Amino acid sequence: MIFAAAGLGLLVQYAILFAAIYAVTLVVYFATSLALTWLNRRHPERRIQMTRDGSKRMRREIRASMKALAVSSALLSAGLFGSA
């Protein structure tokens, strides 16, 4: 019974580390996205593809990016947690 409680504590610690890393990566992701969107709207003549705005694919690409960031955060937090 003692080992189960110790395992639960480790799992909670890992979950907190994962959540913190995932939150930071999401903040960086959305901050970068907002900055690039602002730049594109400010200087539309500098766009590479003038006729395409990407609004049709936006939700699907954001969901895919969030899944990829979750996997990256899980791997990073596992490595940090294992090395501590």
N, C-alpha and C positions, 0 to 999 in steps of 0.2 A: 504494500500500500504506500509506503514511503517513496518508492521509485516512481509510482504513477504521479504523485504530487510533484516530485522533482521534474519529471518529464513535462507536466503541464506548465510549470514555471518557465522552462526553456522554450516551450512552444509559444507562450505569451510574449516572452522577450523577443523571439524571432519575428512574431507578428507585428510587434511595435516597430522593430527595425525595418521590416519590409514596408509598413505603412508610411514611415517617415521618408524612406528613400523614394517610394512611389509618389508621395505628395510633392517632394522637391522636383522630381523629374517632370511631373505634370505642370507644375508652376513654370518651370523653364520652357517646356513645350508650348504652353499657351501664351506665355509672354513673348516668345520668339515669333509665334504665329501672328499675334496682334501687331507686333512691330513690323513684320513684313507686309501684312495687309495694309497698315497705315502708310508704309513707303510706296506700295503699289498704287494706292489711291491718290497719294500726293503727286506722284510722277507717273501717270499712266503711259506716257510716251516711252518709258524705259522698259516696258514689259516685253518679254521675249515672244509670247504668243498673244498678239493684240486681240484676236477674235474669240479667245477662250478665257473664261473667268474661273472655271473649276467649281462653280456652285452646285452643279448636278452631282458631283462625286464627293462633295465636302463631308457630309455626315458619315458616309461609308469609310472614307479615308481617316477621319478622326477616330472612329471606332477601331479600325485596324491599327492605328498608331498607338492607341491606348492599350490594346492587347499586347503589342510588341514591347511597349514600355513596362507593362506588368511583368512580362517574362524577363526582361533585362533587370528589372528591380529585384525580382526573386533570385536571379543568379548572383547579382551583386551582394544582396543581403545575405545569401547563403555563404558566400565566400568570406564576407566580413564576420559573420556570426561564427563560422567554423574556425577562423583564425584567432578569434578572441579567447 
